[in-house]
Amino acid sequence: MSKKFNFLILLLFVAFTANAQETTLFDSQGNARAYIDYDDDATIYLWNGKAVAFLENDGGDMCVFGFNGNFLGWYENGIVRDENGDAVGARDGATNMITNIEPIKSIQEISPIRPITPITPIKPIFSNSWSSESLTEFLYSGKN
C-alpha cells in the first residue's frame, strides 16, 4: 500500500511540474537565479520564491517592471536587459554561455498586485556585453 501511495504522489508531482510554463533565467556565470512563470501572468520569481517583477507587452516590446512600479528593462530573444541595453540574465540557449544544473526551487510566495506601469524609456541599442549589475540585484530593485 505504501509503495502505491508513494508512486501516486510522485506521479502527481511529475504531472504538476510538467504542466508548469516556466523559463529559467541564468546570470552571467550560468547560475539559475530566477524564473518566469507564464502560468502566473509572466511573473518573475527569484529562486527563493519571491515575486519581484513581471513582463508586460508595451507597444511590441516585452518590458520588465518591478512590483514597486519601476521600469527595470527589456526581455527580448530570451535575454533580460537593463536600461543601458546590457544583458543581466538569459534563458538557456539565448547566449553562448554554459549553464549550470538548476537547484531545487523554493515554494513561490503569492505575487503582489501589479501596479500601474510607467511610460517606458526609449529602447537603447542592445550591447553584446553583460551588465556589471547582477541579475539578482537587477530583479531585487523591483521588489515591493
Secondary structure as the mmCIF struct_conf table of DSSP 4:
data_model
#
loop_
_struct_conf.conf_type_id
_struct_conf.id
_struct_conf.beg_label_comp_id
_struct_conf.beg_label_asym_id
_struct_conf.beg_label_seq_id
_struct_conf.end_label_comp_id
_struct_conf.end_label_asym_id
_struct_conf.end_label_seq_id
HELX_RH_AL_P HELX_RH_AL_P1 SER A 2 ASN A 19
STRN STRN1 GLU A 22 PHE A 26
TURN_TY1_P TURN_TY1_P1 SER A 28 GLN A 29
BEND BEND1 GLY A 30 GLY A 30
STRN STRN2 ALA A 32 ASP A 37
HELX_RH_3T_P HELX_RH_3T_P1 TYR A 38 ASP A 40
TURN_TY1_P TURN_TY1_P2 ASP A 41 ASP A 41
BEND BEND2 ALA A 42 ALA A 42
STRN STRN3 THR A 43 LEU A 46
TURN_TY1_P TURN_TY1_P3 TRP A 47 ASN A 48
BEND BEND3 GLY A 49 GLY A 49
STRN STRN4 ALA A 51 ASP A 58
TURN_TY1_P TURN_TY1_P4 GLY A 59 GLY A 60
STRN STRN5 ASP A 61 GLY A 66
TURN_TY1_P TURN_TY1_P5 PHE A 67 ASN A 68
BEND BEND4 GLY A 69 GLY A 69
STRN STRN6 PHE A 71 GLU A 76
TURN_TY1_P TURN_TY1_P6 ASN A 77 GLY A 78
STRN STRN7 ILE A 79 ARG A 81
TURN_TY1_P TURN_TY1_P7 GLU A 83 ASN A 84
BEND BEND5 GLY A 85 GLY A 85
STRN STRN8 ALA A 87 ALA A 90
TURN_TY1_P TURN_TY1_P8 ASP A 92 GLY A 93
BEND BEND6 ALA A 94 ASN A 96
HELX_LH_PP_P HELX_LH_PP_P1 MET A 97 SER A 127
BEND BEND7 ASN A 128 SER A 129
STRN STRN9 TRP A 130 TRP A 130
BEND BEND8 SER A 132 GLU A 133
HELX_RH_AL_P HELX_RH_AL_P2 LEU A 135 TYR A 140
TURN_TY1_P TURN_TY1_P9 SER A 141 GLY A 142
#
